[in-house]
Amino acid sequence: MTAPAIRHAAPADIPAIAAIYTHAVLHGTASWELDPPDESEMLRRFEAVLAGGYPYLVAEREGEVLGYAYASAYRPRPAYRATVENSIYIAPAAQGLGLGRLLLEALMKACTERGFRQMVAVIGDGTGASVGSRRLHEKAGFRLIGVAEKVGFKHGRWLDQMLMQKELGEGGRTPPAF
């Protein structure tokens, strides 16, 4: 079996991305959406990420998309323009194979190259079922910056939201270039 490759996502990847996300929405707490968006909505979101100048990556092996990651605006106000939020989703059959680490490393590199200075992970249920995401980010050098308790309700229970942060490039030591 060949090693997975990380590459920029393309519109042709949207059906696989939508299938991965649908599973996450229906069965997990990484996303707090209750109803999975259809492929046309996923394509709209993909195009919005790219139009904003953010990276959108997939992990692929032998032509099969096994996971994806992207960065997007942390908040919409202009003062946040150097800070991104990351999102990573892995197909159920590919979880635990190190794809999250590969995608996160590539995403941090791509964001640093674009001049972004801070990356924030907003981890849904970071103190519960999404502990794998928390560990992934800890290993990548993210630090815990806060937990909002019982701010979401999904699958019949209250969920906490964890915030983790990592400096990229020069971080907060110098002004951003944009």
GROMACS elastic network, one bead per residue, 0.5 to 0.9 nm:
[ bonds ]
;  ai    aj funct       b0    kb
    1    61     6  0.84518   500
    1    62     6  0.83657   500
    2     5     6  0.88719   500
    2    61     6  0.66621   500
    2    62     6  0.70708   500
    3    60     6  0.87362   500
    3    61     6  0.65859   500
    3    62     6  0.87216   500
    4    59     6  0.61414   500
    4    60     6  0.53172   500
    4    62     6  0.78512   500
    4    66     6  0.85031   500
    4    99     6  0.78573   500
    4   102     6  0.89888   500
    5    58     6  0.80972   500
    5    59     6  0.55768   500
    5    60     6  0.52413   500
    5    61     6  0.62515   500
    5    62     6  0.89136   500
    5   102     6  0.89379   500
    6    57     6  0.66662   500
    6    58     6  0.56738   500
    6    60     6  0.63821   500
    6    61     6  0.89717   500
    6    68     6  0.88890   500
    6   102     6  0.74537   500
    6   103     6  0.68056   500
    6   106     6  0.74613   500
    7    56     6  0.86258   500
    7    57     6  0.55343   500
    7    58     6  0.55965   500
    7    59     6  0.66695   500
    7    60     6  0.77191   500
    7   106     6  0.88981   500
    8    55     6  0.74334   500
    8    56     6  0.59248   500
    8    58     6  0.61678   500
    8    59     6  0.89152   500
    9    12     6  0.81545   500
    9    13     6  0.63700   500
    9    14     6  0.83839   500
    9    46     6  0.87781   500
    9    55     6  0.86270   500
    9    56     6  0.56643   500
    9    58     6  0.53946   500
    9    59     6  0.88454   500
    9    68     6  0.79768   500
   10    13     6  0.54654   500
   10    14     6  0.74028   500
   10    46     6  0.88067   500
   10    56     6  0.85993   500
   10    57     6  0.86283   500
   10    58     6  0.87653   500
   11    14     6  0.55165   500
   11    15     6  0.86389   500
   11    43     6  0.68956   500
   11    46     6  0.79458   500
   11    47     6  0.85120   500
   12    15     6  0.71698   500
   12    16     6  0.85354   500
   13    16     6  0.55857   500
   13    17     6  0.61399   500
   13    18     6  0.85949   500
   13    58     6  0.82178   500
   13    65     6  0.72293   500
   14    18     6  0.58129   500
   14    19     6  0.84241   500
   14    39     6  0.65417   500
   14    40     6  0.86316   500
   14    42     6  0.67543   500
   14    43     6  0.62501   500
   14    46     6  0.81636   500
   15    18     6  0.51180   500
   15    19     6  0.62064   500
   15    20     6  0.87545   500
   15    39     6  0.62247   500
   15    42     6  0.86245   500
   15    43     6  0.89792   500
   16    19     6  0.50815   500
   16    20     6  0.62839   500
   16    21     6  0.86133   500
   16    64     6  0.81439   500
   16    65     6  0.62002   500
   16    66     6  0.81359   500
   16    67     6  0.86017   500
   17    20     6  0.52031   500
   17    21     6  0.61509   500
   17    22     6  0.84969   500
   17    39     6  0.86039   500
   17    42     6  0.79504   500
   17    58     6  0.85078   500
   17    65     6  0.74696   500
   17    66     6  0.85839   500
   17    67     6  0.73057   500
   17    68     6  0.69066   500
   17    89     6  0.85904   500
   17    91     6  0.88375   500
   18    21     6  0.50737   500
   18    22     6  0.58929   500
   18    23     6  0.86326   500
   18    36     6  0.82847   500
   18    37     6  0.76358   500
   18    38     6  0.70127   500
   18    39     6  0.58826   500
   18    42     6  0.63538   500
   18    43     6  0.87898   500
   19    22     6  0.50509   500
   19    23     6  0.64151   500
   19    24     6  0.87811   500
   19    39     6  0.86879   500
   19    91     6  0.82923   500
   20    23     6  0.54177   500
   20    24     6  0.64920   500
   20    25     6  0.88862   500
   20    66     6  0.81047   500
   20    67     6  0.72272   500
   20    68     6  0.85996   500
   20    89     6  0.69452   500
   20    90     6  0.66918   500
   20    91     6  0.51807   500
   20    92     6  0.76937   500
   21    25     6  0.61191   500
   21    26     6  0.85610   500
   21    31     6  0.83949   500
   21    36     6  0.72463   500
   21    37     6  0.85028   500
   21    89     6  0.68700   500
   21    90     6  0.84373   500
   21    91     6  0.82343   500
   22    25     6  0.51571   500
   22    26     6  0.61113   500
   22    27     6  0.84197   500
   22    35     6  0.81590   500
   22    36     6  0.50911   500
   22    37     6  0.73891   500
   22    38     6  0.85366   500
   23    26     6  0.52241   500
   23    27     6  0.57950   500
   23    28     6  0.74681   500
   23    36     6  0.82627   500
   23    91     6  0.79867   500
   23    92     6  0.79052   500
   24    27     6  0.54369   500
   24    29     6  0.71601   500
   24    30     6  0.67404   500
   24    31     6  0.65947   500
   24    36     6  0.86023   500
   24    89     6  0.75896   500
   24    90     6  0.86527   500
   24    91     6  0.84882   500
   24    92     6  0.85880   500
   25    28     6  0.58518   500
   25    29     6  0.71050   500
   25    30     6  0.76052   500
   25    31     6  0.56757   500
   25    32     6  0.69841   500
   25    33     6  0.59890   500
   25    34     6  0.62406   500
   25    35     6  0.67405   500
   25    36     6  0.58104   500
   26    29     6  0.86111   500
   26    33     6  0.85896   500
   26    34     6  0.70275   500
   26    35     6  0.72316   500
   26    36     6  0.71445   500
   26   155     6  0.89657   500
   27   155     6  0.83933   500
   28    31     6  0.70395   500
   28    32     6  0.85288   500
   28   129     6  0.78207   500
   28   130     6  0.81905   500
   28   155     6  0.84575   500
   29    32     6  0.60937   500
   29    33     6  0.87524   500
   29   123     6  0.89108   500
   29   124     6  0.58144   500
   29   125     6  0.61627   500
   29   126     6  0.89837   500
   29   128     6  0.89946   500
   29   129     6  0.69946   500
   29   130     6  0.68197   500
   29   154     6  0.73572   500
   29   155     6  0.82791   500
   29   159     6  0.81037   500
   30    89     6  0.83551   500
   30   123     6  0.65011   500
   30   125     6  0.68688   500
   30   126     6  0.83586   500
   30   129     6  0.84598   500
   30   130     6  0.63796   500
   30   133     6  0.84382   500
   31    34     6  0.82338   500
   31   123     6  0.85800   500
   31   124     6  0.64192   500
   32   124     6  0.70189   500
   32   152     6  0.73380   500
   32   153     6  0.81796   500
   32   154     6  0.70725   500
   33    36     6  0.68168   500
   33    37     6  0.87523   500
   33   154     6  0.86465   500
   34   154     6  0.74033   500
   34   155     6  0.89306   500
   37    40     6  0.79899   500
   37    41     6  0.58165   500
   37    42     6  0.64717   500
   38    41     6  0.54305   500
   38    42     6  0.63160   500
   38    43     6  0.87438   500
   39    43     6  0.60572   500
   39    44     6  0.85534   500
   40    43     6  0.50509   500
   40    44     6  0.62409   500
   40    45     6  0.87213   500
   41    45     6  0.62316   500
   41    46     6  0.85564   500
   42    45     6  0.50749   500
   42    46     6  0.60858   500
   42    47     6  0.86147   500
   43    47     6  0.61374   500
   43    48     6  0.85563   500
   44    47     6  0.52143   500
   44    48     6  0.62314   500
   44    49     6  0.88035   500
   45    48     6  0.50158   500
   45    49     6  0.62969   500
   45    50     6  0.87783   500
   46    49     6  0.52498   500
   46    50     6  0.64581   500
   46    51     6  0.86549   500
   46    56     6  0.75685   500
   46    70     6  0.88937   500
   47    50     6  0.51719   500
   47    51     6  0.59772   500
   47    52     6  0.85542   500
   48    52     6  0.61406   500
   48    53     6  0.88341   500
   48    54     6  0.89441   500
   48    72     6  0.89573   500
   49    52     6  0.52498   500
   49    53     6  0.67550   500
   49    54     6  0.55603   500
   49    55     6  0.72310   500
   49    56     6  0.71968   500
   49    70     6  0.77146   500
   49    71     6  0.73946   500
   49    72     6  0.60423   500
   49    73     6  0.85492   500
   50    53     6  0.52261   500
   50    54     6  0.54163   500
   50    55     6  0.65448   500
   50    56     6  0.71140   500
   50    72     6  0.89338   500
   51    54     6  0.74601   500
   52    72     6  0.75704   500
   52    73     6  0.80409   500
   53    72     6  0.85527   500
   53   114     6  0.81103   500
   54    70     6  0.72712   500
   54    71     6  0.56579   500
   54    72     6  0.59328   500
   54    73     6  0.82044   500
   54    84     6  0.85049   500
   54   110     6  0.84857   500
   54   111     6  0.72370   500
   54   114     6  0.80215   500
   55    69     6  0.83008   500
   55    70     6  0.55993   500
   55    71     6  0.58732   500
   55    72     6  0.80241   500
   55   107     6  0.69567   500
   55   110     6  0.64973   500
   55   111     6  0.69294   500
   55   114     6  0.88257   500
   56    68     6  0.74599   500
   56    69     6  0.59154   500
   56    71     6  0.67164   500
   56   107     6  0.78932   500
   57    67     6  0.85667   500
   57    68     6  0.55478   500
   57    69     6  0.52576   500
   57    70     6  0.60309   500
   57   103     6  0.72179   500
   57   106     6  0.81054   500
   57   107     6  0.72831   500
   58    65     6  0.64807   500
   58    66     6  0.74434   500
   58    67     6  0.57043   500
   58    69     6  0.63613   500
   58    70     6  0.86661   500
   58   103     6  0.73921   500
   59    64     6  0.83703   500
   59    65     6  0.58172   500
   59    66     6  0.55541   500
   59    67     6  0.51457   500
   59    68     6  0.59543   500
   59    69     6  0.84446   500
   59    90     6  0.86929   500
   59    99     6  0.69129   500
   59   100     6  0.88710   500
   59   102     6  0.80728   500
   59   103     6  0.68195   500
   60    63     6  0.60684   500
   60    64     6  0.52954   500
   60    66     6  0.55807   500
   60    67     6  0.73016   500
   60    68     6  0.88614   500
   61    64     6  0.52984   500
   61    65     6  0.66942   500
   61    66     6  0.71625   500
   62    65     6  0.85851   500
   65    68     6  0.77094   500
   65    91     6  0.82900   500
   66    89     6  0.88091   500
   66    90     6  0.60614   500
   66    91     6  0.53550   500
   66    92     6  0.86035   500
   66    93     6  0.81957   500
   66    94     6  0.61339   500
   66    95     6  0.87526   500
   66    99     6  0.80331   500
   67    88     6  0.74778   500
   67    89     6  0.55361   500
   67    91     6  0.56240   500
   67    94     6  0.77840   500
   67    95     6  0.88559   500
   67    99     6  0.71839   500
   67   100     6  0.77977   500
   67   103     6  0.81179   500
   68    87     6  0.82061   500
   68    88     6  0.58292   500
   68    89     6  0.55393   500
   68    90     6  0.65108   500
   68    91     6  0.88077   500
   68    99     6  0.89870   500
   68   100     6  0.84911   500
   68   103     6  0.70707   500
   69    86     6  0.71593   500
   69    87     6  0.53835   500
   69    89     6  0.64149   500
   69    90     6  0.86824   500
   69   100     6  0.83904   500
   69   103     6  0.61747   500
   69   104     6  0.72148   500
   69   107     6  0.70553   500
   70    85     6  0.83977   500
   70    86     6  0.58493   500
   70    87     6  0.54821   500
   70    88     6  0.67897   500
   70   103     6  0.88548   500
   70   104     6  0.89127   500
   70   107     6  0.68474   500
   71    74     6  0.86051   500
   71    84     6  0.59141   500
   71    85     6  0.54773   500
   71    87     6  0.63509   500
   71    88     6  0.89997   500
   71   107     6  0.72987   500
   71   108     6  0.88430   500
   71   111     6  0.76206   500
   71   119     6  0.84574   500
   72    75     6  0.87825   500
   72    83     6  0.87131   500
   72    84     6  0.54410   500
   72    85     6  0.54302   500
   72    86     6  0.65860   500
   72    87     6  0.82520   500
   73    76     6  0.63823   500
   73    80     6  0.77239   500
   73    81     6  0.70545   500
   73    82     6  0.85822   500
   73    83     6  0.68040   500
   73    85     6  0.60261   500
   73    86     6  0.88508   500
   74    80     6  0.68243   500
   74    81     6  0.79684   500
   74    82     6  0.88537   500
   74    83     6  0.58587   500
   74    86     6  0.84187   500
   74   119     6  0.81621   500
   74   120     6  0.71494   500
   75    78     6  0.83317   500
   75    79     6  0.88348   500
   75    80     6  0.60815   500
   75    81     6  0.79750   500
   75    83     6  0.81271   500
   75    84     6  0.81155   500
   75    85     6  0.84670   500
   76    79     6  0.85669   500
   76    80     6  0.70750   500
   76    81     6  0.78793   500
   77    80     6  0.58337   500
   77    81     6  0.73428   500
   78    81     6  0.52833   500
   78    82     6  0.87909   500
   79    82     6  0.77165   500
   79    83     6  0.88984   500
   80    83     6  0.54713   500
   80    84     6  0.81273   500
   81    84     6  0.76715   500
   81   116     6  0.78852   500
   81   176     6  0.88520   500
   81   178     6  0.78321   500
   82   115     6  0.72529   500
   82   117     6  0.53845   500
   82   118     6  0.65688   500
   82   119     6  0.88217   500
   82   176     6  0.65190   500
   82   177     6  0.87411   500
   82   178     6  0.76433   500
   83   116     6  0.59601   500
   83   117     6  0.59119   500
   83   119     6  0.57506   500
   83   120     6  0.73509   500
   84   111     6  0.80692   500
   84   116     6  0.70113   500
   84   117     6  0.80873   500
   84   118     6  0.62909   500
   84   120     6  0.61726   500
   84   121     6  0.86705   500
   85   118     6  0.85088   500
   85   119     6  0.55891   500
   85   121     6  0.56922   500
   85   122     6  0.71184   500
   86   104     6  0.82784   500
   86   107     6  0.80672   500
   86   108     6  0.88547   500
   86   119     6  0.68188   500
   86   120     6  0.64573   500
   86   121     6  0.55640   500
   86   122     6  0.76239   500
   87   104     6  0.88514   500
   87   121     6  0.73705   500
   87   122     6  0.81820   500
   87   123     6  0.88825   500
   88   100     6  0.68302   500
   88   103     6  0.74882   500
   88   104     6  0.74676   500
   88   133     6  0.86699   500
   89   100     6  0.76467   500
   90    93     6  0.82907   500
   90    94     6  0.63853   500
   90    95     6  0.59376   500
   90    99     6  0.73345   500
   90   100     6  0.69532   500
   91    94     6  0.53124   500
   91    95     6  0.63847   500
   92    95     6  0.54528   500
   93    96     6  0.86713   500
   94    97     6  0.60372   500
   94    98     6  0.85976   500
   94    99     6  0.75625   500
   95    98     6  0.74915   500
   95    99     6  0.73415   500
   95   100     6  0.80166   500
   96    99     6  0.75088   500
   96   100     6  0.82305   500
   96   132     6  0.89205   500
   97   100     6  0.80229   500
   98   101     6  0.54008   500
   98   102     6  0.65062   500
   98   103     6  0.88110   500
   99   102     6  0.50262   500
   99   103     6  0.60348   500
   99   104     6  0.84229   500
  100   103     6  0.51653   500
  100   104     6  0.59702   500
  100   105     6  0.84920   500
  100   133     6  0.83673   500
  100   136     6  0.72145   500
  101   104     6  0.51390   500
  101   105     6  0.60459   500
  101   106     6  0.85263   500
  101   136     6  0.65600   500
  101   137     6  0.84397   500
  101   139     6  0.86476   500
  101   140     6  0.77015   500
  102   105     6  0.53071   500
  102   106     6  0.62174   500
  102   107     6  0.85304   500
  103   106     6  0.51856   500
  103   107     6  0.59645   500
  103   108     6  0.85743   500
  104   108     6  0.60671   500
  104   109     6  0.85297   500
  104   136     6  0.85503   500
  104   137     6  0.82814   500
  104   140     6  0.79233   500
  105   108     6  0.52488   500
  105   109     6  0.62533   500
  105   110     6  0.86765   500
  105   140     6  0.76189   500
  106   109     6  0.51003   500
  106   110     6  0.61238   500
  106   111     6  0.85983   500
  107   110     6  0.50764   500
  107   111     6  0.60953   500
  107   112     6  0.84984   500
  108   111     6  0.51531   500
  108   112     6  0.60565   500
  108   113     6  0.85726   500
  108   119     6  0.77721   500
  108   168     6  0.71618   500
  109   112     6  0.51202   500
  109   113     6  0.61687   500
  109   114     6  0.86947   500
  109   168     6  0.83280   500
  109   169     6  0.89902   500
  110   113     6  0.51431   500
  110   114     6  0.63693   500
  110   115     6  0.89211   500
  111   114     6  0.50567   500
  111   115     6  0.64781   500
  111   116     6  0.54779   500
  111   117     6  0.80454   500
  111   118     6  0.89780   500
  111   119     6  0.84414   500
  111   168     6  0.77374   500
  112   115     6  0.51370   500
  112   116     6  0.53424   500
  112   117     6  0.67473   500
  112   118     6  0.87718   500
  112   168     6  0.56250   500
  112   169     6  0.56632   500
  112   170     6  0.88815   500
  113   116     6  0.75413   500
  113   169     6  0.83248   500
  115   168     6  0.84094   500
  115   169     6  0.76750   500
  115   170     6  0.89762   500
  115   176     6  0.70654   500
  115   177     6  0.68912   500
  115   178     6  0.79985   500
  116   119     6  0.78466   500
  116   168     6  0.66843   500
  116   169     6  0.77024   500
  116   171     6  0.81722   500
  116   176     6  0.75375   500
  116   177     6  0.88971   500
  117   166     6  0.86659   500
  117   167     6  0.58853   500
  117   169     6  0.60175   500
  117   170     6  0.64705   500
  117   172     6  0.68102   500
  117   176     6  0.71906   500
  118   165     6  0.70248   500
  118   166     6  0.58726   500
  118   168     6  0.53211   500
  118   169     6  0.83922   500
  118   171     6  0.60529   500
  118   172     6  0.78589   500
  119   142     6  0.85943   500
  119   164     6  0.83462   500
  119   165     6  0.56537   500
  119   166     6  0.53225   500
  119   167     6  0.63645   500
  119   168     6  0.68935   500
  120   142     6  0.83192   500
  120   163     6  0.68000   500
  120   164     6  0.56360   500
  120   166     6  0.65972   500
  120   167     6  0.88833   500
  121   134     6  0.88915   500
  121   137     6  0.77769   500
  121   142     6  0.82979   500
  121   162     6  0.79117   500
  121   163     6  0.57220   500
  121   164     6  0.50730   500
  121   165     6  0.62358   500
  121   166     6  0.85747   500
  122   126     6  0.84749   500
  122   161     6  0.68470   500
  122   162     6  0.59039   500
  122   164     6  0.67080   500
  122   165     6  0.89134   500
  123   126     6  0.51337   500
  123   127     6  0.88224   500
  123   130     6  0.72920   500
  123   131     6  0.89435   500
  123   133     6  0.70618   500
  123   134     6  0.71305   500
  123   160     6  0.86700   500
  123   161     6  0.57431   500
  123   162     6  0.50062   500
  123   163     6  0.62279   500
  123   164     6  0.77958   500
  124   127     6  0.84794   500
  124   128     6  0.87369   500
  124   129     6  0.87341   500
  124   130     6  0.67673   500
  124   152     6  0.84408   500
  124   159     6  0.72286   500
  124   160     6  0.66853   500
  124   162     6  0.65444   500
  124   163     6  0.89267   500
  125   128     6  0.51763   500
  125   129     6  0.61561   500
  125   130     6  0.55449   500
  125   131     6  0.77525   500
  125   150     6  0.89924   500
  125   152     6  0.85790   500
  125   158     6  0.88236   500
  125   159     6  0.52005   500
  125   161     6  0.52361   500
  125   162     6  0.68735   500
  126   129     6  0.69931   500
  126   130     6  0.50189   500
  126   131     6  0.54619   500
  126   132     6  0.83526   500
  126   133     6  0.71965   500
  126   134     6  0.59238   500
  126   147     6  0.83039   500
  126   159     6  0.85327   500
  126   160     6  0.66455   500
  126   161     6  0.59207   500
  126   162     6  0.51153   500
  126   163     6  0.83112   500
  127   130     6  0.69100   500
  127   131     6  0.61025   500
  127   134     6  0.80242   500
  127   147     6  0.84867   500
  127   159     6  0.84865   500
  127   160     6  0.66204   500
  127   161     6  0.76981   500
  127   162     6  0.71820   500
  128   131     6  0.58346   500
  128   159     6  0.79137   500
  128   160     6  0.78334   500
  129   132     6  0.78416   500
  130   133     6  0.55249   500
  130   134     6  0.67626   500
  131   135     6  0.62491   500
  131   136     6  0.85993   500
  132   135     6  0.51314   500
  132   136     6  0.61039   500
  132   137     6  0.86783   500
  133   136     6  0.50078   500
  133   137     6  0.62689   500
  133   138     6  0.85942   500
  134   137     6  0.53197   500
  134   138     6  0.61853   500
  134   139     6  0.87183   500
  134   142     6  0.89782   500
  134   162     6  0.82735   500
  134   164     6  0.82339   500
  135   139     6  0.61274   500
  135   140     6  0.85681   500
  136   139     6  0.53359   500
  136   140     6  0.63998   500
  136   141     6  0.89980   500
  136   142     6  0.88635   500
  137   141     6  0.64479   500
  137   142     6  0.52953   500
  137   143     6  0.79142   500
  137   164     6  0.75310   500
  137   165     6  0.86555   500
  137   166     6  0.88524   500
  138   141     6  0.52223   500
  138   143     6  0.63970   500
  138   144     6  0.82062   500
  138   164     6  0.83338   500
  139   142     6  0.73112   500
  140   166     6  0.84584   500
  141   165     6  0.84295   500
  141   166     6  0.64664   500
  141   167     6  0.88892   500
  142   164     6  0.57221   500
  142   165     6  0.50215   500
  142   167     6  0.81438   500
  143   163     6  0.85022   500
  143   164     6  0.52160   500
  143   165     6  0.54264   500
  143   166     6  0.65672   500
  144   147     6  0.81146   500
  144   162     6  0.75115   500
  144   163     6  0.61064   500
  144   165     6  0.66256   500
  145   162     6  0.79064   500
  145   163     6  0.55625   500
  145   164     6  0.53356   500
  145   165     6  0.66298   500
  146   161     6  0.83903   500
  146   162     6  0.59624   500
  146   163     6  0.52138   500
  146   164     6  0.71504   500
  147   160     6  0.67357   500
  147   161     6  0.56104   500
  147   163     6  0.61563   500
  148   151     6  0.63786   500
  148   159     6  0.89389   500
  148   160     6  0.56918   500
  148   161     6  0.51445   500
  148   162     6  0.64425   500
  148   163     6  0.82157   500
  149   152     6  0.84160   500
  149   158     6  0.84383   500
  149   159     6  0.69596   500
  149   161     6  0.64387   500
  149   162     6  0.84802   500
  150   153     6  0.74292   500
  150   157     6  0.88053   500
  150   158     6  0.50363   500
  150   161     6  0.75817   500
  151   158     6  0.70163   500
  151   159     6  0.61353   500
  151   160     6  0.59475   500
  151   161     6  0.69490   500
  152   157     6  0.83304   500
  152   158     6  0.56713   500
  152   160     6  0.66965   500
  152   161     6  0.77313   500
  153   156     6  0.67277   500
  153   157     6  0.55136   500
  153   159     6  0.57703   500
  153   160     6  0.89970   500
  154   157     6  0.56566   500
  154   158     6  0.66225   500
  154   159     6  0.71917   500
  155   158     6  0.84358   500
  166   171     6  0.84149   500
  167   170     6  0.74654   500
  167   172     6  0.74635   500
  168   171     6  0.51338   500
  168   172     6  0.87848   500
  169   172     6  0.89590   500
  170   173     6  0.57478   500
  170   174     6  0.63894   500
  170   175     6  0.86875   500
  170   176     6  0.85663   500
  171   174     6  0.71611   500
  171   175     6  0.87273   500
  171   176     6  0.85919   500
  172   175     6  0.70305   500
  172   176     6  0.82877   500
  175   178     6  0.85144   500
